[in-house]
Amino acid sequence: MQAAALEQFFAQETDDPLRYAFQRRGAHMPGSAGEAVAEDAQQQVWHEIQRSSRSGMAVMYLHVPFCANHCLFCGFYRNKWQEEHSAPYADALIKELELEASSPASQSAPINAVYFGGGTPTALHANDLARVIRRIRELYPLSADCEITVEGRIFHFDDEKIDACLDAGANRFSTGVQSFNTKVRKRQGRKATGEEAIRFFEGLRDRNRAAIVCDLILGLPYQSEDVWRQDLKTVVDLELDGVDLYTLAVFPGSLLSKAIAKGSCDPAAPLPQQGGMYGEGLEYMRQYGWKQISSSHWGRQTRERNLYNTLIKSGADCLAFGSGAGGNINGYSYGIHGGIVDYMRCLEDGEKPLSRLHRTDPLSSPLNFLAAGIEEMRLDFARLERADPKANGFRSSIDPLLSNWRSTGLIAGEEIISLTTAGRFWHQTLLTYLKAAFKLHSASLQPVT
C-alpha cells in the first residue's frame, strides 16, 4: 500500500487535538454486509443456518419499534405507540422466539446478554413485557451470568412495570435521560421534568435489584457548559451503576435538523465544543473513581459490565427478534421486516420475517477485531496478525498513519496502541479510517488480473 494513500486519514497538526484533530467525525455501525442472498432463497438458507451449531459468546436483541412521541434528536422513530399494540406485539415476539428456539443455532451455546431496544421497549404493558422476558428464559440457553437489559424511557416506566421486569428476570435497566435539565429535555420532546427524572432513578437505585444505567448526550441545543457540568454531577450524586456520554449527532432530515434550519431551535454545539465537553466529562468521571469501560461508557463499580454493547461491537453472534431488528449468526447477517404488517404476516405463515440476508463480508473478522480494540481503547496489532492471516503485514503497512496519529496526540504506543483522551473522543473517526486502511491493505495483496 502506497503511503500517499494513507494521507487522507491523517489528523491535523494542532495544539488541541481534542477539539481540532479532524474536521468531521466518522460513524461506525456494527457489522459489514457481504453478498446478498436472493429473496426467493432466503427461507431455505435460513433453515440451513438454523441447523448449524454456533460457538463463542453470543447475544440476543429484541426490538420494540414504538414510541409515544418523536424526540427531536432521534433518527430512529418508526411507529407511534397505541395501547392496543401491546398484547399483539408481545404475542408476535413470543411466536418468533418459539419458531426457532429448538434449533442447533439457538441451543448449541450459551447466550451471554439479552437486550430489549427500540423504539421504546417499556411502552409494552407490564404483563406483556414480563411474559416475553420469562419466555426467553424458558426457551433459550442463557448463561448463568447473563446480562438482561431493558431499555426504556421515564414516561411509561412506572413502578408496576419496573417490578414486573425484575420479577421476570431483568437485571439491568438503561434509560436515555439525555439531560436532567428541564428546559433542554422539553426542547427535545421529552415529557418528564429533570426533577421527575431524578426521582425515577432514585426509585430504581433504591430497589437494589439491578444495574442502573443512563445515557447523557453532550452538545444538545440549550445545553450550556454549566448545564453539562450539572448533568455530570447529578449522575455521580445519584450513584448510578453506569453512564454513557454520547456526542449529539444531528441526522439529516430529522426533526432537530429541520428545527435548527428553520431557526425555531438553537443550533447544536459544534464539534470543537463537543470535544471540550467530552474531555471535561472524562476527567469528571475519573475524578470520582468511575472506570472507563469503553470510549463512551463508564461504570461506577463492578456491577456494571456493559456486556451486550461490548460483545455486539466485537462481532459476536446476535440472535435478533422483532420488527426492525438486525442480527448476525454463523457467517450471515440479516434484518427483520420493519413494517409491522409484513412482520406479522410472515409469522402467521410460520416463517422468519426476513427483509434481508447477506453472507458476511470476508474481511469481517479482522474488521471486528479493529472495532473491538478501538471500543476498548487498546488495540494489539501483533495479536490481530496472529489471529487472522488476512491481517499479515497490516501494522507495518500503516506505520505512516500511526506515526501521524501518535504525533498529533491521538494514540500512544507502538505494537499495542492506546487511545488518549483526544483519541477516545475521535474513536469513531479512527475506526472508520482504520477499516478503510485495512481494505486498502487487503486490496493491495490481491493478484493483479
Secondary structure by P-SEA (a helix, b strand, c coil): cccccccccccccccccccccccbbbbbbcccccccccccaaaaaaaaaaaccccccbbbbbbbccccccccccccccbbbbccccaaaaaaaaaaaaccccccccccccccbbbbbccccccccaaaaaaaaaaaaaccccccbbbbbbbbccccccaaaaaaaaaacccbbbbccccccaaaaaaacccccaaaaaaaaaaaaaaccbbbbbbbbcccccccaaaaaaaaaaaaaaccccccccccccccccaaaaaaaaccccccccaaaaaaaaaaaaaaaaaacccccccccccccccccccaaaaaaacccccccccccccccccccccccccaaaaaaaaaacccccccccccccaaaaaaaaaaaaaaccccaaaaaaaccccccccccaaaaaaaaaaacccccccbbbbcaaaaaaaaaaaaaaaaaaaaaaaaacccc
